[in-house]
Amino acid sequence: MGRTRWITVAVLMCLSNGAGAQAPMPALDEALDAPTRAHVVNEYARRLTAQHVDPGRAKAVADNLRQRLNNGEYNDQTTARLLAARVSRDVAAMHADRQTYLEYVPYDLGDERQRPPPPVQSADNFGLRKFETLGDNIGYLHISRFAPVDRVSANAAARFMSQAGDCAALIIDLRDAGGDSEAMAALLSSYLLVDRRSYIFKDKQIHLHDQVDREGKVMAEYWTTADAPGRHFGGYKPLYLLVNERTSSAAEAFAYDLQQYYQRAVIVGVPTMGDARVAAKQRVSRQLQTVIAATQAVNLSTRGNWEGTGVQPNRVVAAADALNAAIAMAQASLKPKR
């Protein structure tokens, strides 16, 4: 791979009350000579061609990267940070895919001791932030992220969703929400859906969407949970989801699936980010890893997804006005029909 040296980027902090304060570990920025740069770019291009969920567009991007390398366009990118920024920019210019880029990390990927500790998932109650009743027995749930599902987070989800079980209508605020756990999105959907394909024989689980690779192979399936504990809001009462341009990933899956399953939810706000793919990450040097969209969502109702376009609201209003608009819609839906 060629000679590799390390540049230590000094990170000096002024220490107030200096006795007990400690300076953070200095960030590292791997120096890349010409053979190493060539290896990184060529290997990234090879993996794009072999792994990306859209092989045609991936090949075009890979060929473009190789051409840029041969033209000397990466000669000035002499560190991992610089090369990652430039290659990622070039990839995005040809194919705006939020799950495909070259990633720099400020530590040695080969040294487990340097990896930062994972975040404490329960610190914000797994992104299940708030419940309140807004009047007229309209429930309001605020979700800031979709955390991984385990026993503790599943129990938290049951407690959180149970609060809305007796509400006449429900608003779920997904503005700015993200997270990678489509499993949590499916679990929460269990409290909002019932099988509507038959009036007599009802399945306890509903197949929402899959993550599918470039060859059409299903890599992950997402279903509602049979007999999820706690009170359920159910599958028929008025349901509104608030979204904005920063609603992304698993939050988009949650919104799209609920919107498409017999129009269960009314989406209010502006189109979401448009991120329906899942990336695979592989180390390519000490501080660089390739990030490539290897699968994409396929909804069981539409056989499509929200990639690039975002989830399209049923009611388009400015994100700041979405809550008031949803409250008005909920109130109107609850008025006695004459």
Helices and strands as residue ranges (DSSP letters): E 4-9, E 27-32, H 34-51, H 55-70, H 80-94, E 101-104, G 112-114, G 121-127, E 128-133, E 138-143, H 151-162, E 169-173, H 182-189, E 207-212, E 218-223, E 239-243, H 250-260, E 266-269, E 277-283, E 288-299, E 315-316, G 319-321, H 322-334
